[in-house]
């Protein structure tokens, strides 16, 4: 099992999944991969995004983000190629020409029965090496996309794994519709790190509003929004995203669970915490105003992206267009306006992230079946 990011370490090791696999008789080998052909892989990834751009608002949005002059030139080149041929086809063919790194080949020298591949697709370019090397050695690869939106927002697999372990039925549809995986190659397990959300807890007293920070600059004036909200609402708790001063540790996730336990509602611009809150029956108020680092015209645009547009239709998830609107909905939440939405929120969130306390057991069963 390769671990290339603290997020994977938290989800697959700290969550207890590796320990459960070992208890079921699996011998787990964990390694830390190193980048290989990193600049070229970034170029090929842009080709995949350009290929998806005409039909994907998400990829169009990603390509519109501020980039270096080199990246802008590369995007222009891919768009020129697109007039003649599918850029993703070309990117995949170029990827196929790259030899797997010696370190990855050495890692597989022990001839494992299976490779379990936690992946973000867009960041873990080295995992193409791993899949290629595994296929050459006739070793099956099960990929586990890191999040609920990975399959709808990161472009395609330039080297395809043999199967997928996904968060929920929504991700299964994405795997079929966007990536062409057959249903028998997709297993809905749920995220292993969410099992503890299903653990019963003593009913806590809800007393604060949780402001969940964004991972990238969908809200560049986030601190200002927090200050203005605190000027009008008592007991606003601010949680920075791990990429903005927080961390990816298991203890941080346990702290988030406690914060959600005692939250009346979540306020955020863009965060997986929306899913976690909904699994606990808590409403989310989405910030559809403010400043975006992608330019004034892009403020609030991310709610039109495929994976977010559906969530804005959930009961108890409200898109707020002004600061006054946000304050009004927070006060409504504090007065119990969403109390009757909890069960439906949980039901809708289960479509995105199957969470019944048995995700790790399903992952073990999926690996056993291979």
Buried (B, 14 or more C-beta within 10 A) or exposed (E): BBBBBEBBBBBBBBBBBBEBBEEEEBEBEEBEBEBBBEEEBBBBBBBBBBBBBEEBBBBBBBBBBEBEEEBEEBBEBBBEBBEEEEBBEBBBEBBEEBEBBEBBBEBBEEEBEBBBBBBBBBBBBBBBBBBBBBBEEEBBBBBBBBBBBBBBBBBBBBBBBBBBBBBBBBBBBBBBEBBEBEEEBBBBBBBBBBBBBBEEEEEEEBEBBBBBBBBBBBBBBBEEBBEBBBEBBEEBBBBBBBEBEBBBBBEBBEBBBEBBBBBBBBBBBBBBBBBBBBBBBBBBBBBBBBBBBBEEEBBBBBBEBBBBEBBBEBBBBBBBEEBEBBBBBBEBBBEEBBEEBBEBBBEBBBBBBBBEBBBBBBBBEBBEEE
